[in-house]
């Protein structure tokens, strides 16, 4: 997210109307089975994809646990954990917006997104932020005002949309910010970008919630990875 997305602290971000057509009543998801998988009905054909579903002829950028489909105007950043130099997320700058993606190991028969979404919301509220649950094209999601500090030191809220999809033994989580929060064309572009992501879970045993390992492409091994914030 850019610092320009920060709303000053004395202004209340219009979280409730960030996408009024998708916002539902607060109790809309109260009866959801927290262990159920959350994914669009067309996930297997329209994405996000499992490695077994991806078209091998497409020119993906191979990042180990994730594959990203290049497109004009897309800039890719690897977010690296300080101290360990472990790649922990992929940042995608596109259509005046940002999309951060992470993939986690999940159980075979149950999902993680419902529980993790609740934990994200709880953390944001404890930090003094704001959050609204809504139903989007991927299922239940959050639009939130996350406490942040602008370059001039003033405090405000950074608007972000948290999305997630449960796949075969994985969870793909995305965080969208920028123009895609309010601009319909940018929103569609970022949703299409998220759908094009391929998750490579692998066959190795992994505890649920562990990050699926990411690697730096050989062409980028000499630089270009950004420290994780």
C-alpha positions in Angstrom: 0.0 0.0 0.0 1.2 3.5 -0.6 1.3 6.2 2.0 -1.1 8.2 -0.1 -3.8 5.7 0.9 -3.7 6.8 4.6 -6.8 8.6 5.8 -5.9 11.3 8.5 -7.0 10.3 12.0 -9.6 13.2 12.2 -11.4 11.8 9.1 -13.5 8.7 9.3 -12.9 6.4 6.3 -16.1 5.4 4.6 -15.6 1.7 5.3 -19.3 0.8 5.2 -19.6 2.2 1.7 -16.3 1.0 0.2 -18.3 -1.2 -2.0 -22.0 -0.8 -1.1 -23.3 -3.4 -3.5 -21.3 -6.1 -1.6 -21.8 -5.0 2.0 -24.2 -7.3 3.9 -25.8 -7.2 7.3 -23.4 -7.7 10.2 -24.9 -11.0 11.1 -24.8 -12.4 7.5 -22.1 -14.8 8.2 -23.1 -15.7 11.8 -24.2 -19.2 10.8 -21.1 -20.1 8.8 -19.3 -23.3 9.7 -15.9 -22.1 10.7 -14.3 -25.3 9.4 -16.0 -25.2 6.0 -14.0 -24.2 3.0 -14.5 -20.8 1.5 -14.1 -20.4 -2.3 -16.0 -19.3 -5.3 -17.9 -22.1 -7.1 -15.9 -21.6 -10.2 -12.5 -21.7 -8.5 -11.2 -24.8 -10.3 -11.9 -23.3 -13.7 -11.4 -19.6 -13.1 -8.9 -19.5 -10.1 -7.1 -19.1 -7.9 -5.6 -22.3 -9.2 -4.0 -25.3 -7.6 -0.8 -26.4 -9.4 -2.6 -29.4 -10.8 -5.2 -27.1 -12.5 -2.9 -24.5 -14.0 -2.2 -24.4 -17.8 1.5 -25.5 -18.1 1.8 -23.6 -21.4 1.3 -20.2 -19.7 4.5 -18.2 -18.9 4.3 -18.1 -15.2 6.9 -16.5 -12.9 7.9 -19.4 -10.6 8.3 -18.4 -7.0 8.2 -21.9 -5.5 4.9 -22.0 -3.6 3.3 -19.4 -5.9 3.3 -18.8 -9.6 2.4 -15.4 -11.0 1.1 -14.8 -14.5 2.9 -11.7 -16.0 0.9 -9.0 -17.7 1.6 -5.5 -19.0 1.9 -3.0 -16.2 2.4 -5.5 -13.5 5.3 -5.0 -11.1 6.3 -7.8 -8.7 8.0 -7.4 -5.4 9.2 -10.1 -3.0 8.8 -9.3 0.7 11.6 -10.7 2.8 11.7 -11.2 6.5 14.5 -9.3 8.1 17.0 -11.4 9.9 16.2 -14.7 8.2 16.0 -13.5 4.6 13.0 -15.7 4.2 10.6 -14.7 1.4 7.2 -14.3 3.2 4.9 -12.6 0.7 4.6 -11.5 -2.9 3.6 -7.8 -3.6 2.0 -7.0 -6.9 1.6 -3.4 -8.1 -1.0 -3.1 -10.8 -3.8 -0.8 -12.0 -2.9 1.9 -9.5 -3.3 -0.6 -6.7 -1.4 -3.2 -4.7 -2.1 -6.9 -4.0 -0.1 -8.8 -1.4 -0.5 -12.6 -1.6 0.5 -15.3 0.8 -0.2 -19.1 0.7 -0.6 -21.3 3.8 -0.8 -25.0 4.3 -4.3 -26.2 5.2 -6.0 -29.5 6.1 -7.3 -31.6 3.3 -11.0 -31.6 4.2 -11.5 -28.3 6.1 -10.8 -24.7 5.4 -8.9 -21.9 7.3 -10.3 -18.7 5.9 -13.4 -18.3 8.1 -11.3 -18.6 11.3 -8.3 -16.5 10.0 -10.7 -13.8 8.8 -12.1 -13.5 12.3 -8.6 -13.3 13.8 -7.6 -10.6 11.3 -10.7 -8.5 12.2 -10.1 -9.0 16.0 -6.5 -7.8 15.6 -7.5 -4.8 13.6 -10.1 -3.7 16.1 -7.7 -4.2 19.1 -5.2 -1.9 17.3 -7.9 0.8 17.1 -8.9 0.2 13.5 -12.2 -0.3 11.8 -13.6 -3.3 9.9 -16.7 -4.2 7.9 -17.5 -7.8 6.8 -18.9 -8.2 3.4 -19.6 -10.9 0.7 -17.4 -10.4 -2.4 -16.7 -12.4 -5.5 -14.5 -14.8 -3.5 -16.9 -15.2 -0.6 -16.7 -13.6 2.9 -14.1 -10.8 3.2 -13.2 -7.7 5.2 -12.8 -4.0 4.3 -10.8 -2.4 7.0 -9.1 0.8 8.2 -5.8 -0.3 9.6 -3.9 2.2 11.9 -0.9 3.6 10.1 1.6 6.4 10.3 2.1 8.8 7.3 5.6 10.1 6.3 5.0 13.4 8.2 4.3 11.5 11.4 0.5 12.0 11.5 -1.6 9.0 12.5 -4.4 7.7 10.3 -6.1 4.7 8.8 -4.9 2.8 5.8 -7.8 1.3 3.9 -7.4 -2.4 2.8 -9.5 -5.3 1.6 -8.7 -8.7 3.0 -9.7 -11.7 0.7 -9.1 -15.4 1.0 -9.8 -18.6 -0.8 -9.5 -22.2 0.5 -8.1 -24.6 -2.1 -6.9 -28.2 -2.0 -4.7 -28.3 1.2 -4.0 -24.6 1.0 -5.3 -21.1 1.8 -4.5 -18.2 -0.5 -4.8 -14.8 1.3 -4.8 -11.5 -0.5 -4.7 -7.9 0.8 -5.8 -5.2 -1.7 -5.2 -1.5 -1.4 -5.1 1.6 -3.6 -7.5 2.5 -6.4 -9.1 -1.0 -6.3 -10.9 0.0 -3.1 -13.2 2.5 -4.8 -12.6 2.3 -8.5 -14.7 -0.5 -10.2 -12.3 -1.0 -13.1 -9.3 -1.3 -10.9 -11.2 -3.6 -8.6 -12.0 -5.9 -11.4 -8.4 -5.9 -12.6 -7.1 -6.8 -9.1 -9.7 -9.5 -8.7 -8.7 -11.0 -12.1 -5.0 -10.8 -11.0 -5.8 -12.7 -7.8 -7.7 -15.3 -9.7 -4.7 -15.9 -12.0 -2.4 -16.9 -9.1 -1.3 -20.5 -8.9 -0.6 -22.2 -5.5 2.0 -25.0 -5.5 1.3 -26.8 -2.2 3.6 -29.8 -2.9 3.3 -33.2 -1.3 5.4 -32.7 1.8 3.6 -32.8 5.1 3.2 -29.3 6.6 1.3 -28.1 9.7 -1.8 -26.1 9.0 -1.2 -22.3 8.9 2.5 -22.7 7.9 3.6 -20.5 5.1 4.1 -22.5 1.9 7.8 -21.7 1.1 8.6 -19.1 -1.5 11.8 -18.8 -3.5 13.5 -16.0 -5.4 13.6 -16.6 -9.2 17.1 -17.1 -10.5 16.8 -13.9 -12.6 16.0 -11.9 -9.5 18.5 -13.6 -7.1 20.9 -10.6 -7.3 18.3 -8.1 -5.9 14.8 -6.7 -6.1 13.4 -8.3 -2.9 11.9 -5.8 -0.4 12.1 -6.3 3.4 8.8 -7.4 4.9 7.1 -4.6 6.9 
